[in-house]
Amino acid sequence: MNSSALTNALQQLSLLAEQAEGSGTQRFAPATGFAGELQSSLQRINQLQQTATRQSNAFQAGSEAVSLSDVMADSQKASVAFQMGVQVRNRLLSAYKDVMAMQV
């Protein structure tokens, strides 16, 4: 692994740490309530998938700026985020069905 790959990994880690603390720059509109949080999460999932696709396409095109480890890391991030989104959807659907089955 070369020094640029290590620098890139460290930058990504520091960005993730800033986002976790809330001190990073907000890329999306501020979420209000549950619906806003859900929409913001879907936008983040979409952005991760688009980033993974761009990285993969650049690597396949032979770009020297993109390494295989970057492509694999971005693909895994997108995959995990998508699976999380599917699980949230499943839980929401289950909760909706439970509420609709309640007798008033």
Secondary structure, DSSP 8 states (H G I E B T S, - for coil): --HHHHHHHHHHHHHHHHHHHT-S---S----HHHHHHHHHHHHHHHHHHHHHHHHHHHHTT-TT--HHHHHHHHHHHHHHHHHHHHHHHHHHHHHHHHHHS--
